[in-house]
């Protein structure tokens, strides 16, 4: 779960993007990261930060003990510049 503290105030979160396809898409290992942000693994709940246009971690970097499929879901979109 993404965490924040009182020291990060004012916290600006924009939740007005219901039509954005990135929220409802599951991404696989080595897919290109469509938007920078925090992604949660659907199988185990582990979170990662990933930047566009990098790739999601390969299988040898994130594995499940039962070898179930690793699928990433966007939970926080960030506006990274670099």
C-alpha positions as CSV (number, residue, x, y, z in Angstrom):
1,X,0.0,0.0,0.0
2,X,1.3,3.4,-0.9
3,X,1.9,5.5,2.3
4,X,2.1,9.2,3.0
5,X,2.8,11.2,6.1
6,X,1.5,14.5,7.6
7,X,4.8,16.1,6.6
8,X,3.9,15.7,2.9
9,X,1.0,18.1,3.2
10,X,-0.4,19.6,1.2
11,X,-1.1,16.3,-0.5
12,X,-2.5,16.8,-4.0
13,X,-4.4,13.7,-5.4
14,X,-6.5,14.0,-8.5
15,X,-9.0,11.2,-8.8
16,X,-10.9,12.5,-11.8
17,X,-9.6,10.1,-14.4
18,X,-12.2,7.3,-14.5
19,X,-11.9,6.9,-18.2
20,X,-8.2,6.4,-18.2
21,X,-7.5,2.9,-19.5
22,X,-4.3,2.5,-17.5
23,X,-6.2,2.0,-14.2
24,X,-8.0,-1.1,-15.5
25,X,-5.3,-2.8,-17.5
26,X,-3.1,-5.6,-16.1
27,X,0.5,-5.5,-17.3
28,X,2.8,-8.5,-17.7
29,X,6.4,-9.1,-17.1
30,X,8.6,-7.1,-19.5
31,X,5.7,-5.0,-20.9
32,X,6.6,-1.4,-21.4
33,X,5.4,0.8,-18.5
34,X,2.7,3.0,-20.1
35,X,2.7,5.7,-17.4
36,X,5.1,6.4,-14.5
37,X,3.7,5.4,-11.1
38,X,3.3,2.8,-8.4
39,X,2.1,-0.6,-9.5
40,X,0.8,-3.4,-7.4
41,X,1.2,-7.1,-8.2
42,X,-2.2,-8.7,-8.4
43,X,-0.9,-12.0,-7.2
44,X,0.9,-11.0,-4.0
45,X,0.3,-7.3,-3.3
46,X,3.9,-6.3,-3.7
47,X,4.4,-2.8,-5.0
48,X,7.0,-1.3,-7.3
49,X,7.7,2.1,-8.8
50,X,8.2,2.1,-12.5
51,X,8.9,4.9,-15.0
52,X,7.6,5.2,-18.6
53,X,9.1,3.9,-21.0
54,X,11.0,1.3,-18.9
55,X,9.9,-2.3,-18.8
56,X,8.2,-4.1,-15.9
57,X,10.6,-6.3,-13.9
58,X,11.5,-9.7,-15.5
59,X,10.5,-13.0,-13.9
60,X,13.8,-13.4,-12.2
61,X,13.3,-10.1,-10.3
62,X,9.7,-10.8,-9.0
63,X,8.5,-14.4,-8.5
64,X,5.7,-16.1,-6.6
65,X,6.4,-19.3,-4.6
66,X,3.6,-21.1,-6.5
67,X,4.8,-19.8,-9.9
68,X,1.5,-18.0,-10.5
69,X,1.5,-15.3,-13.1
70,X,2.8,-11.9,-12.3
71,X,0.4,-9.1,-13.3
72,X,0.9,-5.4,-12.5
73,X,-1.9,-2.9,-11.9
74,X,-1.4,0.9,-11.7
75,X,-2.4,2.2,-8.2
76,X,-0.8,5.7,-8.2
77,X,0.1,7.7,-11.4
78,X,3.0,10.1,-11.1
79,X,4.1,13.0,-13.2
80,X,7.8,12.3,-13.5
81,X,10.1,14.5,-15.6
82,X,13.6,13.6,-16.4
